[in-house]
Amino acid sequence: MVTPNYADINSLSKAGVYVVLLDITLANFGSLRITSNGEAVAFGGESFVPVPFQFGTMEKSMGGQNPTWTIEVENVQGAVLAQMLEYEAARKVAGSADNGMSVAVYGVNALDTSQVVMEEYFDLDRWSCPKPGKTVQFVFGGDNPIRIRFPRARFRSDFCDVKFGSARCGYVGPETSCNKTLARCRALGNSYRFAGWPGLGLGV
């Protein structure tokens, strides 16, 4: 089973140069976008607001179940809990039994957020707000080997399979299309991010 290095994720948030961004998607309701930075961070065309959070330890499960992982988010002035309660109310009105929550975890350069050094995606299992309500806890599972593509990344000499304009692509200019070739990436001045990996296009 392949899982992210959670120690590295925690160390990123303390490194000073890099910050961790959480994009918690609440199906049919919106997103909760927060950053470990002391001020708001613009990333991927969205604003991530500063809310303190920390990652818990990986909890292993018995019986072959996926391990779980917890993020504790400070319930600043009750705002996080209020948004989650609004989400639950909207979900009940819609009659949805599926919580539909997921989270994207990004590690980015605090001075240049186009430099993405980590990008992981998970399905959220549940959330809670233990008394006295100082934090909201989000619990999600580790990587499920059934859902992982092997190999995790593919590299081809003159083709990029990264979505154009995405965080991994890193292109933020006026162009709206790309034919996925290194030549096009060079023409857009983005070859250092070719195939979504910083530096892969250098010197070629």
C-alpha positions as CSV (number, residue, x, y, z in Angstrom):
1,M,0.0,0.0,0.0
2,V,1.4,3.4,-1.0
3,T,0.7,6.3,1.3
4,P,1.9,9.9,1.5
5,N,4.7,10.7,3.9
6,Y,2.7,12.5,6.6
7,A,5.8,13.5,8.4
8,D,6.9,15.5,5.3
9,I,3.5,17.2,5.1
10,N,3.8,18.3,8.8
11,S,7.3,19.5,8.3
12,L,6.2,21.5,5.2
13,S,3.9,23.6,7.4
14,K,6.8,24.5,9.7
15,A,9.5,25.1,7.1
16,G,8.7,28.8,6.7
17,V,9.2,28.9,2.9
18,Y,6.4,26.5,2.1
19,V,2.8,26.5,3.2
20,V,0.1,23.9,3.2
21,L,-3.3,24.5,1.6
22,L,-6.4,22.5,2.2
23,D,-9.3,22.6,-0.3
24,I,-12.1,20.7,1.4
25,T,-14.9,20.1,-1.1
26,L,-18.5,19.8,0.2
27,A,-20.5,18.3,-2.6
28,N,-23.2,20.6,-4.0
29,F,-22.5,23.2,-1.4
30,G,-19.0,24.7,-2.0
31,S,-15.6,24.5,-0.6
32,L,-13.7,25.3,2.6
33,R,-10.3,26.6,1.5
34,I,-7.8,27.3,4.3
35,T,-4.0,27.8,4.6
36,S,-1.4,27.3,7.3
37,N,0.0,30.7,6.3
38,G,-0.5,33.7,8.5
39,E,-2.3,35.6,5.7
40,A,-4.5,34.7,2.8
41,V,-3.0,32.9,-0.2
42,A,-4.1,33.0,-3.8
43,F,-3.8,29.7,-5.5
44,G,-5.5,28.2,-8.5
45,G,-7.7,31.2,-9.0
46,E,-9.1,30.9,-5.4
47,S,-8.3,32.5,-2.1
48,F,-7.3,30.3,0.8
49,V,-8.0,32.0,4.2
50,P,-5.6,31.6,7.2
51,V,-7.0,29.2,9.7
52,P,-4.7,27.2,12.0
53,F,-4.8,23.5,11.5
54,Q,-2.7,20.4,12.2
55,F,-2.4,16.9,11.0
56,G,-2.9,14.0,13.4
57,T,-1.3,10.6,13.2
58,M,-2.2,7.8,10.9
59,E,-4.5,5.3,12.7
60,K,-4.3,1.7,11.4
61,S,-7.4,-0.3,11.3
62,M,-7.9,-4.0,11.7
63,G,-9.6,-6.4,9.3
64,G,-8.0,-5.1,6.1
65,Q,-9.7,-1.7,6.3
66,N,-7.9,1.4,5.1
67,P,-6.1,3.4,7.8
68,T,-7.6,6.8,8.7
69,W,-6.0,10.2,9.1
70,T,-7.3,13.3,11.0
71,I,-7.0,17.0,10.4
72,E,-7.9,19.3,13.3
73,V,-9.0,22.7,12.2
74,E,-9.4,25.5,14.8
75,N,-13.0,26.6,15.0
76,V,-12.1,30.3,14.8
77,Q,-15.1,32.3,16.2
78,G,-17.3,29.3,15.3
79,A,-17.0,30.0,11.6
80,V,-15.8,26.5,10.6
81,L,-18.5,24.8,12.6
82,A,-21.1,27.2,11.2
83,Q,-20.2,26.3,7.6
84,M,-20.2,22.6,8.3
85,L,-23.7,22.8,9.9
86,E,-24.9,24.8,6.9
87,Y,-23.6,22.0,4.7
88,E,-25.3,19.3,6.7
89,A,-28.6,21.2,6.6
90,A,-28.3,21.6,2.8
91,R,-27.5,17.9,2.4
92,K,-30.6,16.9,4.4
93,V,-32.8,19.2,2.3
94,A,-31.4,17.6,-0.8
95,G,-32.0,14.1,0.6
96,S,-28.4,13.1,0.1
97,A,-27.2,10.1,2.1
98,D,-23.6,10.4,0.7
99,N,-21.5,13.0,2.5
100,G,-19.7,13.8,-0.7
101,M,-16.7,15.3,1.0
102,S,-13.2,15.3,-0.4
103,V,-10.0,17.1,0.3
104,A,-7.0,18.3,-1.8
105,V,-3.8,18.9,0.1
106,Y,-1.2,21.2,-1.5
107,G,2.3,22.2,-0.5
108,V,3.3,25.4,-2.2
109,N,6.0,28.0,-2.2
110,A,4.8,30.8,0.0
111,L,6.5,33.4,-2.2
112,D,5.5,31.8,-5.5
113,T,2.4,29.6,-5.3
114,S,2.8,28.4,-8.8
115,Q,5.6,26.2,-7.4
116,V,3.7,23.1,-6.1
117,V,5.9,20.7,-4.3
118,M,3.1,18.3,-3.1
119,E,-0.4,17.5,-4.2
120,E,-2.5,14.7,-2.7
121,Y,-6.2,13.9,-2.9
122,F,-8.5,12.0,-0.5
123,D,-12.1,11.2,0.2
124,L,-13.3,12.5,3.5
125,D,-15.2,9.9,5.6
126,R,-16.7,12.1,8.3
127,W,-16.3,15.2,10.4
128,S,-17.0,16.1,14.1
129,C,-16.7,19.0,16.5
130,P,-15.8,17.6,20.0
131,K,-16.8,19.6,23.0
132,P,-16.0,22.3,23.9
133,G,-16.1,23.1,20.2
134,K,-12.6,24.6,19.8
135,T,-11.7,22.4,16.8
136,V,-13.5,20.7,13.9
137,Q,-12.0,17.3,13.0
138,F,-12.0,15.9,9.5
139,V,-11.3,12.2,9.1
140,F,-10.3,10.7,5.9
141,G,-8.6,7.5,4.7
142,G,-5.2,6.7,3.3
143,D,-4.6,5.8,-0.3
144,N,-6.8,2.9,-1.5
145,P,-4.6,0.6,-3.7
146,I,-7.7,-0.2,-5.8
147,R,-8.0,3.4,-6.8
148,I,-4.3,4.2,-7.4
149,R,-3.1,4.2,-11.0
150,F,0.1,2.3,-11.5
151,P,2.6,3.7,-12.2
152,R,1.5,6.8,-10.1
153,A,3.0,9.0,-12.8
154,R,3.8,8.5,-16.5
155,F,6.5,10.3,-18.4
156,R,6.7,10.4,-22.2
157,S,9.4,12.3,-24.1
158,D,7.2,14.7,-25.9
159,F,3.7,14.5,-24.4
160,C,2.3,16.0,-21.2
161,D,-0.8,14.3,-19.6
162,V,-1.4,17.1,-17.1
163,K,-4.6,19.2,-17.4
164,F,-3.7,22.5,-19.0
165,G,-3.8,25.5,-16.6
166,S,-4.1,23.2,-13.5
167,A,-1.9,23.7,-10.4
168,R,0.5,21.0,-11.6
169,C,0.7,22.6,-15.1
170,G,1.4,26.0,-13.6
171,Y,0.6,28.0,-16.7
172,V,-1.2,31.3,-15.8
173,G,-1.0,33.2,-19.1
174,P,-3.8,34.3,-21.5
175,E,-3.7,31.2,-23.8
176,T,-6.6,28.8,-23.4
177,S,-5.3,25.6,-25.1
178,C,-2.2,23.4,-25.4
179,N,-1.4,20.5,-27.7
180,K,0.5,18.8,-24.9
181,T,3.9,18.9,-26.7
182,L,7.2,20.2,-25.3
183,A,7.5,22.6,-28.2
184,R,4.1,24.2,-27.2
185,C,5.2,24.3,-23.6
186,R,8.4,26.1,-24.6
187,A,6.4,28.6,-26.7
188,L,4.2,29.3,-23.6
189,G,7.4,29.8,-21.5
190,N,6.3,27.0,-19.2
191,S,8.8,24.2,-20.2
192,Y,10.3,24.1,-16.7
193,R,6.9,22.6,-15.6
194,F,6.6,20.2,-18.6
195,A,4.6,17.1,-17.7
196,G,3.7,18.8,-14.4
197,W,7.0,18.2,-12.7
198,P,9.3,21.3,-12.0
199,G,12.5,21.1,-13.9
200,L,11.6,18.2,-16.2
201,G,11.8,20.3,-19.3
202,L,15.1,22.0,-18.5
203,G,18.0,21.4,-20.8
204,V,16.0,19.4,-23.4
